[in-house]
């Protein structure tokens, strides 16, 4: 069945409450003038929904538009086109103070670089409490109590409150960034590759921390990453991006058991295996869009191949898939 439009399909497929709805979002950047003008379509018309209390993974190689999508949602960038709605309210329209407050009260972002995202001239307590002060919290004792509570939740302690970011390891800095994000008790956290700059052992600690916070605080998480092995462990559903477009969306287990789009298969084939013998003999699949697709006569569109499993295919590709089942 052809997917008629993302909104109606999502409502049928996901009876749980939709928290975030992204509809045909585009984010283009331009440089130069006249004949020398260059337009980069970082995000080129993507649509998806995130349901309450779930983790939605967004994966793809570096430069595919994952981070730009997250930044456009929280309005660090103003979208070129499309619509973003949060709890039924559009947040992609003209910006004003009231809308900015609505976004920052409900959506928080954890950034990729735990060094660059923390002000080196502020103590940990000042960093975490900044969001509270902006929201009008003036009682110092109340603010400090909330800060210490957040430090405890992320595995740090009261002694760390008076220190500066350079005194911490990379994993500890990322914990501080997470504490800064959750101190205002947002409903949605956009985690932009929060473990990519960390050692493997520290990555597991940070992911387990996010899992615990999701359970304890009822958080919804949009988890941006390029490592599919990490996303599989952490996500309920996964969207795969390639050059600004979503090419496949499915439940985590379905995506790994039945990847349909050749780019998804390419990403999965790149995941290393712990057995050196099977790793040496494994054949990796290299995705070449010019070889794998013919869009000269039929433009690709999203098709629902199975329940909650959408893939970007041309009509002939879709018919071949149906006939092969």
C-alpha positions in Angstrom: 0.0 0.0 0.0 1.4 3.4 -0.9 1.8 5.7 2.0 -0.6 8.6 1.2 0.8 11.0 3.8 3.0 10.8 6.8 0.4 12.1 9.3 -2.4 9.8 8.6 -0.1 6.7 8.3 1.6 7.6 11.6 -1.7 7.9 13.4 -2.8 4.5 12.2 0.5 2.8 12.9 1.3 4.4 16.3 -1.8 4.6 18.5 0.3 6.1 21.3 0.3 9.8 21.7 2.5 11.6 19.2 4.9 14.0 20.8 6.8 15.3 17.8 5.6 15.4 14.2 8.0 16.4 11.4 6.3 16.9 8.1 8.3 17.5 4.9 11.1 19.4 6.8 13.7 21.0 4.6 16.9 22.9 5.6 18.9 24.4 2.8 22.0 26.5 3.0 23.2 28.9 0.2 26.4 30.6 -0.5 27.4 33.1 -3.2 25.2 35.1 -5.7 23.9 34.8 -9.2 25.6 32.1 -11.3 28.0 31.4 -8.4 25.2 30.7 -5.9 25.5 27.2 -4.4 22.6 25.6 -2.5 23.3 22.7 -0.2 20.2 20.7 0.7 21.3 19.5 4.1 17.8 18.2 4.9 15.5 17.7 1.9 11.9 17.0 2.8 11.8 14.4 5.5 8.8 13.3 7.6 8.6 11.2 10.7 6.9 11.1 14.1 8.2 10.5 17.6 5.8 9.0 20.1 5.7 9.7 23.8 8.2 7.7 26.0 10.0 6.1 23.0 13.5 6.4 21.7 13.7 7.3 18.0 17.2 6.7 16.5 18.3 8.8 13.5 21.3 7.3 11.7 23.4 7.9 8.7 27.0 8.7 7.7 28.6 12.0 8.5 27.2 14.9 6.5 23.8 13.3 5.8 21.9 16.0 7.7 21.1 14.3 11.0 22.5 17.1 13.2 20.9 19.8 11.0 17.6 18.1 11.4 17.9 18.1 15.2 19.0 21.8 15.2 16.1 22.8 13.0 13.6 21.1 15.4 14.9 23.1 18.4 15.1 26.2 16.2 18.8 26.7 16.3 18.2 26.9 12.5 15.1 28.3 11.0 13.7 25.6 8.6 13.6 26.5 4.9 10.3 24.6 4.5 8.1 22.1 6.1 6.3 21.9 9.4 7.3 20.7 12.9 4.7 20.2 15.6 5.2 19.4 19.2 2.2 18.1 21.3 0.0 19.4 18.5 1.4 22.9 18.3 3.4 24.1 15.4 6.9 25.2 16.5 8.4 25.9 13.0 6.5 29.1 12.4 7.6 32.7 13.0 9.7 32.9 16.2 8.8 35.1 19.1 9.5 35.1 22.8 6.5 33.0 23.8 7.3 30.3 21.2 11.0 30.3 22.2 10.0 29.7 25.8 7.6 26.9 24.8 10.4 25.2 22.8 13.1 25.5 25.5 10.7 24.4 28.3 9.8 21.2 26.5 12.8 20.3 24.3 16.4 20.1 25.3 19.5 19.1 23.3 22.6 17.2 24.3 25.5 18.2 22.0 28.1 16.0 20.4 31.2 17.6 21.7 31.3 17.6 25.5 34.2 20.1 25.5 33.0 22.8 23.1 29.4 22.7 24.5 30.4 23.7 28.0 31.5 27.2 28.9 35.0 26.9 30.3 34.6 30.0 32.5 31.6 28.7 34.4 31.5 26.2 37.2 29.4 23.1 36.8 26.8 24.6 39.1 26.5 27.7 37.0 26.3 25.6 33.8 23.5 23.4 35.0 21.6 26.2 36.8 21.7 28.6 33.8 18.5 27.1 32.3 16.7 27.5 35.7 17.7 31.2 36.0 16.5 31.9 32.5 13.1 30.5 33.5 12.8 32.8 36.5 14.1 30.7 39.4 15.6 33.2 41.8 15.7 31.3 45.1 19.4 30.3 45.4 18.7 27.4 47.8 16.0 26.0 45.5 18.3 26.3 42.4 21.2 24.6 44.3 19.0 21.8 45.5 17.9 21.1 41.9 21.5 21.2 40.6 22.7 18.8 43.2 19.8 16.5 42.5 20.7 16.5 38.8 24.3 15.8 39.6 23.2 12.8 41.6 21.0 11.5 38.8 23.9 11.6 36.3 26.4 9.9 38.7 28.3 12.9 39.9 28.3 14.4 43.4 28.2 17.7 45.3 32.0 18.2 45.2 31.8 18.5 41.4 29.5 21.5 41.5 32.3 24.0 42.2 34.7 22.7 39.6 35.2 23.8 36.0 34.8 21.7 32.8 38.5 21.3 32.2 38.8 19.3 35.4 36.7 16.5 34.1 37.1 13.6 31.7 35.1 13.4 28.5 32.5 11.0 29.9 32.0 13.3 33.0 31.6 16.3 30.8 28.9 14.6 28.8 27.2 13.7 32.1 27.3 17.5 32.9 25.7 18.2 29.5 23.0 15.7 30.2 22.3 17.2 33.6 22.1 20.7 32.0 19.5 19.3 29.6 17.3 17.5 32.1 17.3 20.0 34.9 14.4 21.9 33.3 12.5 18.6 33.1 11.9 18.6 29.3 9.5 16.2 27.6 11.9 15.5 24.7 15.7 15.2 24.6 17.5 15.4 21.3 20.9 13.7 21.8 23.2 14.6 19.0 25.8 11.8 18.8 26.4 12.1 22.6 28.9 9.2 22.7 30.8 9.5 19.4 33.7 11.5 21.1 34.0 9.0 24.0 35.9 5.7 24.5 33.9 2.6 24.0 33.7 1.7 27.7 32.5 5.3 28.5 29.9 5.1 25.7 28.2 2.2 27.4 28.0 4.2 30.7 26.5 7.2 29.0 23.9 5.1 27.1 23.0 3.2 30.2 22.6 6.6 32.0 20.2 7.8 29.2 18.3 4.6 29.5 17.9 5.0 33.3 16.9 8.7 32.9 14.3 7.8 30.3 12.8 5.2 32.6 12.9 7.3 35.8 11.8 10.6 34.3 9.5 9.4 31.5 11.7 11.1 28.8 11.3 10.8 25.1 14.6 10.7 23.2 15.6 11.4 19.7 19.0 9.7 19.5 21.2 10.9 16.6 24.2 8.7 15.7 26.2 7.2 12.9 26.9 3.9 14.6 24.1 1.4 13.9 25.3 -1.0 16.6 24.8 1.6 19.3 21.4 2.7 17.9 20.1 -0.9 17.8 20.7 -1.3 21.6 19.1 2.0 22.5 16.2 2.7 20.1 12.6 1.6 19.7 12.4 2.8 16.1 15.1 3.9 13.7 15.2 6.2 10.7 18.0 6.0 8.2 19.2 9.2 6.4 21.1 9.5 3.2 22.1 12.9 1.7 19.3 14.8 3.4 16.5 12.2 2.8 15.0 9.5 5.0 15.4 6.2 3.1 14.0 3.8 5.6 12.0 3.9 8.9 11.3 0.7 10.9 11.2 -0.8 14.4 14.7 -1.5 15.6 14.4 -5.3 15.4 12.7 -5.2 12.0 15.4 -2.9 10.5 18.2 -5.3 11.5 16.3 -8.5 10.5 14.9 -7.2 7.2 16.8 -4.2 5.8 15.3 -3.3 2.5 17.0 -0.1 1.2 20.5 -0.8 -0.2 21.9 2.0 1.8 20.6 0.5 5.0 22.1 -2.9 4.0 25.4 -1.1 3.4 25.4 0.5 6.8 24.6 -2.8 8.5 27.4 -4.6 6.5 29.9 -2.2 7.9 29.3 -3.1 11.6 32.4 -5.0 12.8 32.0 -8.5 14.2 33.9 -9.7 17.3 35.0 -12.9 15.7 38.1 -12.2 13.6 37.6 -15.3 11.4 34.1 -14.3 10.3 35.1 -10.7 10.1 37.9 -11.5 7.7 35.6 -13.5 5.4 32.6 -11.1 5.6 31.6 -9.3 2.4 30.7 -5.6 2.8 28.1 -4.1 0.6 29.0 -0.8 -1.0 26.0 1.4 -1.8 26.1 3.2 -5.2 22.9 5.1 -5.9 23.7 5.3 -9.7 24.0 1.6 -9.9 21.3 0.5 -7.4 18.5 2.8 -8.6 16.9 4.1 -11.8 14.9 7.2 -11.0 14.8 8.5 -14.6 11.1 7.7 -15.1 9.8 7.2 -11.6 10.5 9.4 -8.6 11.0 7.6 -5.3 8.5 7.9 -2.5 7.9 6.3 0.9 6.0 2.9 0.8 4.9 0.9 3.8 6.2 -2.6 3.0 5.2 -4.1 6.4 3.5 -2.6 9.4 5.5 0.4 10.6 8.2 -0.3 8.0 8.6 2.4 5.4 11.1 2.5 2.6 12.0 5.1 -0.1 11.4 3.3 -3.4 10.4 4.0 -6.9 7.2 2.2 -8.0 9.1 -0.4 -10.1 11.3 -1.2 -7.0 8.2 -1.5 -4.8 6.5 -3.8 -7.3 9.6 -6.0 -7.5 9.7 -6.2 -3.7 6.0 -7.2 -3.5 6.4 -9.9 -6.2 9.5 -11.3 -4.5 7.8 -11.9 -1.2 
